[in-house]
Amino acid sequence: MPEARAEGEQHPRPEPAAILENKAAARHVPAHRPPPGPAQASAAALYSRAGGRIVALTAVAARGIAVPALARLCLLLTLLALAACTGRGQITLAPGTVPGAEVHRLFVATGRAPVEGPARFGGARAAELHFAHFDVSVPPVHRPGRIEWPDLTPDPARHFVTVDEAVYDSEGFRRAIDASLAARAPDDRDVLVFVHGFNNTFAEGLYRQAQITHDFRNPGVVVNYSWPSAGSALGYVHDSDSTLVARDGLTALLRALARTQARRIVLVAHSLGGFLAMESLRQMALEGRGPAWAKISPVILLAPDIDIDVFRAQARRIGTLPEPFLVFASPRDRALLLSARISGAHARLGSVGTEEELTGLGVTVIDTSAVAGGDSLNHMTAVTSPAAIAVLSNLGGYQTALDADQREAGVLPTTLNTTFDLVRNTTRLVLTPLGLILQAVE
């Protein structure tokens, strides 16, 4: 689902109350209508917090639109209201950086078609993958969880800017990855692949990964897999179809990275990108796992926009999931509430409230609903909340604690003052400003 950035995004605005009233009046209205239900009230409250007018929603309700239809309408209006305001993020070149700024090299594999201008790659689907790298400078005034987007006068002292870029063919890309790995200490020779979510431009996915890399002090090589999202709040169907087109590319990328000197491939996917990641893992399992599978660890899904039944079907087809397999979820995720309500679908994996639905899959669910301070939709809390970042960036021993040969009894770093037993079933951890707390699953 779309990310709500403080800087905002331009999209069509909701229709004014008068237009909504005229449309409602054209419908047949029963003589009596029951009072608004919880879904109406919830949607109205969401729209109100987004800056909308409750009078518009009241006018629609008074003229007899059914509650489920009204709820979906209200949630769609909320989506548009939250997405409206200023322009979208773009790649901004700067001649250099400044003292105190940090530059991160992000390798890119993308199924987007190249375009002229600052966008670099658009929302159209390319016939093959394109490869590049971008050196992104993070300003010294950066605050954890934020992307300081450039304005009309980009300033490396205040903004994220790109200071270098290059394109590769597939073989040049592999050699560049190997060279970058060789320059690191043996224990740091991991590759982290990030897959963005719904409604992302190329720049937004790239700069988000730069922010994550910087805030979590990732010492390994980072690769951005950018699939052809339309970059529009109204492009959910296009984006859903694009994930199916993009799964071959992600599968090919993972297999190519396994042929480098990478010690391990960490796969991180957000929102609708989580569905894409699961489809690629499913495809790899069906085609024969090969050497790449052994290197994929961990898999981290951030607020995955996947129907729970679909996830279970994917997991069954995959068989044994890579370990550890972490799902960051929150019942307070408003973006996934919009996804479920607008589509009329079941609950999403990223808003799972109980573990019974995931029993037997070997998944660790980390509940982020107790942590505040992230994005306004609670859709990227794990990487936008300063409190969450402070806790998660200190989990240097988390991988060791969750390794397959230690899943019978694992211990998190003592700095978190947290000890817990891990079972080969579903485990739930609650993320708090003080650390991770085990919540037993019966």
Stockholm file with secondary structure:
# STOCKHOLM 1.0

chainA/1-442         MPEARAEGEQHPRPEPAAILENKAAARHVPAHRPPPGPAQASAAALYSRAGGRIVALTAVAARGIAVPALARLCLLLTLLALAACTGRGQITLAPGTVPGAEVHRLFVATGRAPVEGPARFGGARAAELHFAHFDVSVPPVHRPGRIEWPDLTPDPARHFVTVDEAVYDSEGFRRAIDASLAARAPDDRDVLVFVHGFNNTFAEGLYRQAQITHDFRNPGVVVNYSWPSAGSALGYVHDSDSTLVARDGLTALLRALARTQARRIVLVAHSLGGFLAMESLRQMALEGRGPAWAKISPVILLAPDIDIDVFRAQARRIGTLPEPFLVFASPRDRALLLSARISGAHARLGSVGTEEELTGLGVTVIDTSAVAGGDSLNHMTAVTSPAAIAVLSNLGGYQTALDADQREAGVLPTTLNTTFDLVRNTTRLVLTPLGLILQAVE
#=GR chainA/1-442 SS CCCCCTTCCCCCCCCCHHHHHHHHHTSCCCSCCCCCCHHHHHHHHHHHHTTCCHHHHHHHHHTTCCHHHHHHHHHHHHHHHHHCSSCCCCCCBCSCCCTTCEEEEEEEEEEEEECSSTTCEEEEEEEEEEEEEEEEEECTTCCTTCCCCCCSSCCTTTSCEEEEEEEECHHHHHHHHHHHHHTSCGGGCEEEEEECCSSCCHHHHHHHHHHHHHHTTCCSEEEEEECCCCCCTTCHHHHHHHHHHHHHHHHHHHHHHHTTTCSEEEEEEETHHHHHHHHHHHHHHHHCCHHHHHHEEEEEEESCCCBHHHHHHHHHHHCSCCSSEEEEECTTCHHHHHHHHHHTCCCBGGGCCCSGGGTTSCCEEEECTTCCSSCTTSSSHHHHCHHHHHHHTTCTTHHHHHSGGGTTSEECCGGGTCEECCCSSCEEEEEETTEEEEECCC
#=GC SS_cons         CCCCCTTCCCCCCCCCHHHHHHHHHTSCCCSCCCCCCHHHHHHHHHHHHTTCCHHHHHHHHHTTCCHHHHHHHHHHHHHHHHHCSSCCCCCCBCSCCCTTCEEEEEEEEEEEEECSSTTCEEEEEEEEEEEEEEEEEECTTCCTTCCCCCCSSCCTTTSCEEEEEEEECHHHHHHHHHHHHHTSCGGGCEEEEEECCSSCCHHHHHHHHHHHHHHTTCCSEEEEEECCCCCCTTCHHHHHHHHHHHHHHHHHHHHHHHTTTCSEEEEEEETHHHHHHHHHHHHHHHHCCHHHHHHEEEEEEESCCCBHHHHHHHHHHHCSCCSSEEEEECTTCHHHHHHHHHHTCCCBGGGCCCSGGGTTSCCEEEECTTCCSSCTTSSSHHHHCHHHHHHHTTCTTHHHHHSGGGTTSEECCGGGTCEECCCSSCEEEEEETTEEEEECCC
//
